[in-house]
Amino acid sequence: MTENDFDRTAHLWLEDGPNDMSDRALQAALDEIHVTRQRRARWPARRFTSMGNTARLAAGVAAIVVVAFVGINLISSGSGGVGGRVATPSPTPTPSPTPTPSPSPRALVVGRAVSLEAGTYVTADPFLSRVTFTVPAGWSGNLGGPYLADLGRSGDTGAVGFSIFDKVYADPCHFDRGLLNPAPGPAVDDLATALASLPGFNATPPTDVTIGGYSGKQLTLTAPTSVAGCTLAPGGTFRVWELPLGATGDISPGGRDRVWILDVDGQRLVIDTPAKPGQTAQASAEVQGILDSIRIAPIASPSPTPNPS
């Protein structure tokens, strides 16, 4: 093959030949370059004014080898650009919302009734059960000691009481007859039966109920409207029960009292909502809201208190 034939064939290969060089061909070319001995010239550098066809072909092949080598390195390194792998950004984690802690319930004041701001309260020590509840604005509260916690609505139109007792009056119409003897037994059913059997009162049959996670009985007591022939308690009320330190539970003539008797881990707890005739719908709704908010936990041992209840 003449030099012109070789030159023409090389140009055809460059223009119409393959666009990619196989790894094996590229590696062979690179091996050839690395094993060719490099000699230092012993003569002064000469300046060439022209390049022959054969030299131009050799330079073109060398350029193809360098470009292919650089391109393969870019592709294999995963860098960006045409044909390269584009780095996928890591997703930004969404921060979890920080839960807002619930405010701690405030304790009722021991020994005196105080106005309460709307919020959550608790019958703390010395009361024998830890009762947590929420009241709206316009209510007051009092922690009387280990046996009584009292809530009242402004205007005396609604009330909620928490008490512990085992003494029941024999006949609310005749205060002078004293307490029921013998006293009711320690069970929930014992106290429910005694209250449902009060002479002169209209009482609903005790039914099963659960409040604050504790089971018990519920009944409703309605006092007579007439007091003819009755010997009422001081203040003109029907006296129904008495607490260990002397406080009492009274109902006004014609009044109604819903009563829940619960067993709180062996401690009998009574919740009642006395209502006078004419109680407003708003007062009734607020009372029910307090009942619905009640949560109960036992207290292991009471602390002594000088305040009577």
Number of C-alpha atoms within 10 A of each C-alpha: 6 7 10 11 9 14 15 13 11 18 13 11 11 15 9 9 10 9 9 9 13 11 12 9 11 17 14 12 14 15 11 11 12 10 8 8 8 8 6 6 7 6 6 6 7 6 6 6 5 8 9 7 14 14 10 13 17 11 12 14 13 15 12 14 18 13 11 17 16 11 14 13 12 17 15 11 11 13 14 12 10 9 11 15 14 11 9 6 6 6 6 6 6 6 6 6 6 6 6 6 6 6 8 9 15 15 16 23 17 21 16 13 17 16 15 22 13 13 13 19 20 22 29 22 20 20 27 25 27 18 20 20 21 18 22 16 13 13 20 21 25 22 27 25 26 26 23 26 27 20 23 23 21 13 8 12 18 22 24 21 18 20 26 22 21 17 21 25 24 24 22 27 27 17 19 14 12 13 18 15 10 9 15 19 13 14 16 21 15 13 22 21 16 18 23 17 16 20 14 12 21 15 19 15 14 19 11 12 15 14 18 17 12 16 16 22 22 21 21 20 20 20 24 18 12 10 15 8 8 15 17 18 16 9 8 14 20 28 24 21 20 20 18 15 15 9 16 17 18 20 21 21 19 16 20 21 21 17 20 25 28 26 17 20 13 11 17 20 23 22 20 21 21 24 24 17 12 8 13 12 9 11 17 15 12 19 23 13 15 18 19 13 15 17 16 18 15 14 17 11 12 14 11 11 15 9 13 15 21
